Amino acid sequence: MKTVEDYIRTIPDFPHEGIMFRDVTTLFADPRGFRIAIDQLLHPYAGMQIDKVVGLEARGFILGGAIAHQLSKGFVPIRKKGKLPARTIEQAYTLEYGEAVVEIHDDALQPGERVLIVDDLLATGGTAEAGIKLCEKLGAEVVGCAFIIDLPDLGGRAKLEGMNMDVHALCAYAGE
C-alpha cells in the first residue's frame, strides 16, 4: 500500500543548488494520493468541533478547500498582502532575508469560532505563526495546524508547539 511520501516527487537543486525540493503537485494530481492525504490530514481532528478551515497561500488553498468540503464547513484564505479585495487585517513575519506580510478579511472569522489551519509544508513556521496570530486577532481559536510535510530541522514544529499549537504532519524530511 502506498503512503503519502510515495506520491511526492523530489527535485534536486531546486530552486537553488543543494535544496531537495519536495513537490506535492504529483500528490495533488493523483486521485488516490490526494484522497489519502486529505483523509490523513483530517484523521486527528475526527469528532472535534471545527467551524472553519483556514488555508495558507497558496497550496494550503487546495488542501483547505478539500478539507472544508469534506467537513461541510467554510473555507477562509490567508493571502499575501494586497490580494484580498475587502477590508483586511495583516500580520508581518520574518523571512530568511527580510519580511513578508499576510492578510485575512477582517470579517472572515467570528469570535469563538474553532479553526483548523492547513498548508502543504512546515519549514521555519513563520507563515503558520502569522496565520495563527491573524486568526487569534479575530477572536478565533486555532484547534490545530495540519501539514503534508514537516522539515523538522528548520524549527517550525518547535515554534508552533511553543505557541501551544497541536501540529500534525503526514511526513517529515530530516536534514533539509
Phi, psi and omega in degrees: 000132182285150174252170178305319181301328180296338182265354182267125180272139176254128180242110181290147174061036175229133001277356180224158178303136179092351179266134173258100184281127178264108187265111181272358179296331176291326174294314180297326184284340182264119185300321180289316179298317179297317179298316179300314182298313181297314180300317182287328176294325181281330190311312182294344184254009179301132179082353180272143177287119175231125182268325181214154173250130181251125179251136178269137182302136359246324183292340174296339177291319181296310181293314183297320178297317179294319180292317178300318178299314180300322181273353187057046179236168178283158178243138180233123177272143167250121189240165172296151182307135176089003183259345180263138189278332183264186180295138185230167164243156185230161178217125176275153174212161186270135172255173179305319181232067177130212186220151175229166181227136173241158184224161173219146175300140185290350177245015185288330181230149179252151178305135179090347178293144180258123187236150173249127178263135185229140171204171182278326190224134173248110179250265180277343179087003183296314181293316179296318178300316178297320178298317178300313181298321178296315179299317181292325176300328179273001176089007179279158176252121178275116183271345178178166177230123184242135183224154172284310187240137172244131171253084191299331181293344180269355168087003182297316179300314180299320179298312182290320177295329174295341175265013182063034177266143170279123183242128180234126176228144183281332178205162182224145176237107181280156176077021182236000000 
